[in-house]
Each structure stands twice: as C-alpha cells, then as structure tokens.
Amino acid sequence: MIKKYLLFSVLMTTLTNAQNITAGNNVGDTGQTELIYQDETVNYKTVRAADGYEWLQQNLGSKQIATTINDEAAYGDYFQWGRWDDGHQLKNSETSEDYPTPNNPLGLEKGNPLFFINGGSPWSSNYDGWFANPNQDDSWNAKNIAEITANNGMDPCKAIGETWEIPTEADWTNLMEKEKINPKDDSDSRNGITRAFESNLKIVGAGARKDNSFAFVGQRAYIWTKSASANPNFYRYVYLSGAIAGFGGDAKSHGYTVRCVNKSSNLTITDQQLNKNKIYAVVQNDVLKIVSGSKIKNLKLYNTNGQLILSSFNDNINISKLNHGIYFAIILSNDDSTTTLKFIKK
C-alpha cells in the first residue's frame, strides 16, 4: 500500500494588534511583537530569516537588537533548561543549592526566582542537579502553568503567543545553513560568532551563567534548544565562538540565552511556486521516498524533540525500525534549498 504525505504550507498573516507586526515576506524584513515579560509590557523586534520563518531578532530579556558582538544591552537573560520567566533568569538573581521538591518543573509550582547551582558533574551517574533525569524524556513545550508536568517545563516563548516556541536543534541546523552561519563557506573568512552576528538574527556573544559565575561574556553565544542529547542529563545548545559554529550538550542547570521562532508564520508561497517546488513523501514497504523535481542531496529524519534519528544521502530511507509517531524529514536539494515535511509512522 502506498501512502502519500503532502507538504504542510502555511500562509503568512498580519496580526491585527497594532503592537504586533508580522515580518514581511522578504528575507530580512522586520516586524515587532508585544509580550508581558517580568510583569511589564515590552516590544521585541522580529525578522524574516533565510529559512522562511519569523524569529526574534533579539534574546529574551534584552533591551535591544545587538549593535556589536559584545553589546551588553543585547545579552538578555540566562535561562535554566525547562524554566520560564519567573525571575531566576535575571543576571542578579540569587542562587541556591536547595532544589525544589520534586526536583523538576512541578516543584517550581507557579515559579521560583532562585537560580539552582551545583549538583555535581552531569557526566557522573549520581548527578543530581536541577531537573536531573538520565532518561532523556523531558520536554520544554508547556503553554502555561496548567500544562507543566514532572517531565515538561513551560516554554518562555509562549509569553509572545501560542505559535511561538523555543527552537529544536533541527530548526537551528536549518536556519544556520540558510543564513550561512554553519557550515562555513570556504570563501568566507569570518569566524563563527561574526557570521552569526552579521546574519539576520544579529546573534550576540552573551556568554553563559554557570553556578555562581559567568563565562565568555562578550565573546561566545550559548543558546538553548529544546532537544535532548544522546548523553544522559545533557540537553543541546547552539555554540558560537571565534573558532566554532555548531552545537554542544550540557546540564539543564546552566544558564543560557533563549531565542524564539514562529513557525506558523512562513513565507507566502504562490500557486506557481507550489507547482514548481511540489515535493512529497511516499511510504512503501517501510521505505520513505522523497518525490521531487530536483535531485536530493541529503535527507534527515528528526523526532518531535528535534533529535536526529536517521540520515541518508539518497532520496529514500528505511524507516522499519522507527516507532509509531510523528517525524519531520528535512530534505536538502541539489540547489541547496531545504524543505521540511511532516509525516506519521503508523
């Protein structure tokens, strides 16, 4: 039996609230969005990035878009993984070695302004720092306090609106390819953090907060994704420095910056473009095949947590060992265009 899964395409709409202006259709077009942050109404700039989605052009908690890599007003706040805007993320928040009970998002109740420190090394089997759980089954997707569970923290991007979210590793991979941040072009002499700053996202070197101190402020960017690492108690972050542009994994207790993406606000696609770029997936005998008018350079499958599950340098891939559920296929064509398809393994 052959099943066909069509590409989900979403048309861009302009928000009616005068304080919310959706970024235009052209890459680099900017907009703005209003939210409540630290009990105050603030307005953040947004941008249409090269991946077609609308992203915040500044970090959560920042006062402005970065004007330089070491622009202190653009650093924003330092969130621990799985936590939200409850005051813990502020640069001057108090620290504590007394973790909530239980030591997960439920233990925070409506929020806790303390920044939890220590707990040992996440490489250790007896690591017991903030939100320690070696099963790697935690998420950061709750829309509000009522949706928080022992394994699911509230996404601070939901303060902007329900369609906004913390990006997955897959989202960042696609974005950095499109914005030419990573992989580095051989002809590009700029280093990683410079390419990121000069991209449409204006990424700043905010550094990181680790226990009682801050590290590499003004030099490097550490930005949380909501994706789990393969190593127990490690979750993935974007890492940008003078030498490196890519990803790392670390304990949830570290304070890293947060960017938000609105994937419901995609570039408007005309009917002519849809016919030209029509692409879909066919599943037959446990093989996922991509049907496209262009040659496929590579194919990567991610789960809903943003973890890379399978990859192929062909237009097909065996999915017989995948569990039932929702997956995303990211397809890189020969012309370096990227398409994301959502499909269900039944």
Secondary structure as GFF3:
##gff-version 3
##sequence-region A 1 346
A	DSSP	beta_strand	3	6	.	.	.	ID=ss1
A	DSSP	beta_strand	30	37	.	.	.	ID=ss2
A	DSSP	beta_strand	40	48	.	.	.	ID=ss3
A	DSSP	beta_strand	54	56	.	.	.	ID=ss4
A	DSSP	three_ten_helix	72	74	.	.	.	ID=ss5
A	DSSP	beta_strand	95	96	.	.	.	ID=ss6
A	DSSP	three_ten_helix	105	108	.	.	.	ID=ss7
A	DSSP	beta_strand	115	116	.	.	.	ID=ss8
A	DSSP	beta_strand	139	142	.	.	.	ID=ss9
A	DSSP	three_ten_helix	145	147	.	.	.	ID=ss10
A	DSSP	beta_strand	152	154	.	.	.	ID=ss11
A	DSSP	three_ten_helix	156	159	.	.	.	ID=ss12
A	DSSP	beta_strand	164	165	.	.	.	ID=ss13
A	DSSP	alpha_helix	169	178	.	.	.	ID=ss14
A	DSSP	alpha_helix	192	197	.	.	.	ID=ss15
A	DSSP	beta_strand	208	210	.	.	.	ID=ss16
A	DSSP	beta_strand	213	215	.	.	.	ID=ss17
A	DSSP	beta_strand	221	228	.	.	.	ID=ss18
A	DSSP	beta_strand	235	240	.	.	.	ID=ss19
A	DSSP	beta_strand	245	250	.	.	.	ID=ss20
A	DSSP	beta_strand	261	262	.	.	.	ID=ss21
A	DSSP	alpha_helix	271	276	.	.	.	ID=ss22
A	DSSP	beta_strand	279	284	.	.	.	ID=ss23
A	DSSP	beta_strand	287	292	.	.	.	ID=ss24
A	DSSP	beta_strand	296	303	.	.	.	ID=ss25
A	DSSP	beta_strand	308	312	.	.	.	ID=ss26
A	DSSP	beta_strand	316	318	.	.	.	ID=ss27
A	DSSP	beta_strand	325	333	.	.	.	ID=ss28
A	DSSP	beta_strand	338	345	.	.	.	ID=ss29
###
